[in-house]
């Protein structure tokens, strides 16, 4: 579904990603871990299509299409959705309005009609209840005055409504208390299916206690230093990143 | 010389009474008494009206153009303007939509204007397009049955002289300001509405219904009077772009609300803003004032301003009746090189009066706009309240937004609240919307419409939908 090959990327002239290769198939859940400064947020930004990141080498294909040639909105329309670490506030725009516009934009891109209002409301209310969010959320401005936990829940709510093929979760666990973490994790777990893939980027292992990954990759100094199953995450928790770093430099 | 000839002609007619059969359809540029006499004769006006105009003219001569607004434009040569031209004859107008500028039609399409209205808006000779007579007739009958008078100001001067004499200039006096004085001297078009005691006007009144006949005036004069316990909702303008050969527009609107009356006045203004450098755009200098003369009366101004090169406009309320209410809801959008200095005045004179001001300014491109508002509470207007909210939204980094709020509070038993914000549509907000699959243009209009929703919800339903579309069209290409 997603194929990253020898990806090199720079920010303001300095190279951050130094040759990442990664394949994610439908049904798989991957986690990318790594210490601060390893390039995790750069990788997320490049996948999302943010300005200011220059890909100098390598390729990314999403369902056979060249992702780097796609506009930001095209990526979402094609089924790749990013859950942000710091979702932005949009005063004046109601949450429900953003949800509906997003869903209809994606439907339009697939050549489908706009969703009928009753059907939309039913869908949203179900997912809202699942995320243990009050219906008043829908009438509030997008992320305005939301607590950290509310913002993250809102990101997952959008995923549940928009049903992407590939869900990217950028540090979705940061700033969450344990209860909020559980709700978010339940939301993500409910997204798991045979035809959907999930890629999580995280600093801490604790998220992986709630969302079990099929594969774990350790990103160090712009490269994937080691890949393994979920036990790799546990080992990292016990021994820290230095252990991998040392082995990396020894190799 | 042409002016001399005109003078002689005017004076001759002046002596002879009212001559409607004057062959010339325009007067040469310039303004003097003879031109005013010409206009007055052309309109078939009685002596008192001509005298009124001439008095205004003499006041105007002693006045100077105001310079306090945050606007930059070259001096206007008032002797270079022609002050009267008759509406275009049907044979001079486009005969079908095929003859209309395709770009204009494209805009109509984007605004969702119904097909049959597009022709009328584009100035197509109506007979050649559709029969509007039946619609207009039904409309007039309904109003007549309700006792509501709705006609052009010229007809009103002829047919309802007592009402016009009683109220014209009673809210905006002839010498109120430079542009109002000029308008009083030379106005040629506009509407008159009178809603009798206890009557709620059965439909929303719109200049739209007169658009076929009207070559929208350069100097419009509108007078709306609501008698005791009556109500009317009046819509001015339309979302379709309006071009005009006359660069200077100076309209006056007067509203009078007697006891328990309610006037809702909504405007959508989309005059030609000029080319990319602002050349050729309309200069719009408007005086709009409502007089809440009776106790518990209410006047509400709602405006969506997107056009014109220069906008100078402060719809105001005189709150004279006890417990009277004034409201001002405004969205002003400027793009390109547009300049707008707009706002309101709420003058609290009666006891327990209240006013609400919600102003939303959106500046894009290299435009500049200012909110200028006055809240004045007189010493005897105890128990008065005002709430002001004044927000600006900037798109890009070459535009400007300014706020000039003035407050003069004459007693200690009144409550004044003022809130103001300035924000910018951030790249990160657009990026967030795009990452959800929404295009940049749709994201801008979503954010802008969200910003304006407090005002849009005050607009009559149909207008609100058109206004949303209008904002998108106005801001097209303003990002990126």
HADDOCK unambig.tbl for C-alpha pairs under 7 A between the chains (distance, minus, plus):
assign (segid A and resid 72 and name CA) (segid B and resid 434 and name CA) 5.80 0.50 0.50
assign (segid A and resid 72 and name CA) (segid B and resid 435 and name CA) 5.56 0.50 0.50
assign (segid A and resid 73 and name CA) (segid B and resid 434 and name CA) 4.57 0.50 0.50
assign (segid A and resid 73 and name CA) (segid B and resid 435 and name CA) 5.37 0.50 0.50
assign (segid A and resid 73 and name CA) (segid B and resid 436 and name CA) 6.51 0.50 0.50
assign (segid A and resid 73 and name CA) (segid B and resid 437 and name CA) 4.07 0.50 0.50
assign (segid A and resid 73 and name CA) (segid B and resid 438 and name CA) 5.79 0.50 0.50
assign (segid A and resid 73 and name CA) (segid B and resid 439 and name CA) 5.99 0.50 0.50
assign (segid A and resid 74 and name CA) (segid B and resid 437 and name CA) 6.38 0.50 0.50
assign (segid A and resid 76 and name CA) (segid B and resid 435 and name CA) 5.79 0.50 0.50
assign (segid A and resid 76 and name CA) (segid B and resid 436 and name CA) 5.62 0.50 0.50
assign (segid A and resid 76 and name CA) (segid B and resid 437 and name CA) 4.71 0.50 0.50
assign (segid A and resid 77 and name CA) (segid B and resid 437 and name CA) 5.13 0.50 0.50
assign (segid A and resid 81 and name CA) (segid B and resid 435 and name CA) 6.95 0.50 0.50
assign (segid A and resid 81 and name CA) (segid B and resid 436 and name CA) 6.91 0.50 0.50
assign (segid A and resid 88 and name CA) (segid B and resid 428 and name CA) 6.86 0.50 0.50
assign (segid A and resid 88 and name CA) (segid B and resid 429 and name CA) 6.16 0.50 0.50
assign (segid A and resid 88 and name CA) (segid B and resid 432 and name CA) 6.92 0.50 0.50
assign (segid A and resid 90 and name CA) (segid B and resid 429 and name CA) 6.44 0.50 0.50
assign (segid A and resid 92 and name CA) (segid B and resid 447 and name CA) 6.92 0.50 0.50
assign (segid A and resid 92 and name CA) (segid B and resid 450 and name CA) 4.36 0.50 0.50
assign (segid A and resid 92 and name CA) (segid B and resid 451 and name CA) 4.99 0.50 0.50
assign (segid A and resid 93 and name CA) (segid B and resid 446 and name CA) 6.99 0.50 0.50
assign (segid A and resid 93 and name CA) (segid B and resid 447 and name CA) 6.00 0.50 0.50
assign (segid A and resid 93 and name CA) (segid B and resid 450 and name CA) 4.67 0.50 0.50
assign (segid A and resid 101 and name CA) (segid B and resid 438 and name CA) 6.92 0.50 0.50
assign (segid A and resid 102 and name CA) (segid B and resid 436 and name CA) 5.46 0.50 0.50
assign (segid A and resid 102 and name CA) (segid B and resid 437 and name CA) 5.61 0.50 0.50
assign (segid A and resid 102 and name CA) (segid B and resid 438 and name CA) 5.64 0.50 0.50
assign (segid A and resid 105 and name CA) (segid B and resid 437 and name CA) 5.93 0.50 0.50
assign (segid A and resid 105 and name CA) (segid B and resid 438 and name CA) 5.76 0.50 0.50
assign (segid A and resid 106 and name CA) (segid B and resid 437 and name CA) 5.93 0.50 0.50
